[in-house]
């Protein structure tokens, strides 16, 4: 799972062609990372890579906003208030 997220982070950040709200695969992997970190995410509304790489912003349940960051191959999840 981490390999898929890492590949996506690398590809999407250099290829910001995702005009929509994220692919189904990216939504699923992001949701899994968020849940594994102990946060709630029943439905992913959108996943958006940062313009300069290193993170993705995830919107869940029409309420929550999380930022997944790649810290040297270790993923951290932050709640964005």
C-alpha positions, 0 to 999 in steps of 0.5 A, spaced: 500 500 500 505 504 501 508 503 495 502 505 491 501 511 495 509 513 494 508 512 486 502 516 486 505 522 490 511 522 485 507 521 479 502 526 480 506 531 483 510 531 477 504 530 472 499 535 475 494 533 470 489 530 475 483 536 474 478 532 477 477 530 485 482 524 484 482 517 481 478 511 485 485 508 486 488 514 490 481 515 494 482 508 496 489 508 498 488 515 501 482 513 505 486 507 508 492 511 510 488 516 514 484 510 517 491 506 519 493 513 522 486 512 527 482 518 523 475 517 521 474 517 513 468 514 511 467 517 504 473 521 500 470 527 497 477 529 493 484 528 493 489 533 491 496 533 490 500 539 492 503 543 487 510 543 489 510 535 491 511 531 498 503 531 500 496 530 498 490 534 501 484 529 502 477 531 503 473 526 507 465 526 509 464 533 507 467 535 513 474 533 515 480 535 511 487 531 512 494 532 509 498 526 508 505 527 507 511 523 505 517 524 510 522 519 507 518 514 505 514 514 512 507 517 511 504 522 516 497 524 517 495 531 519 488 534 520 488 541 517 483 545 521 
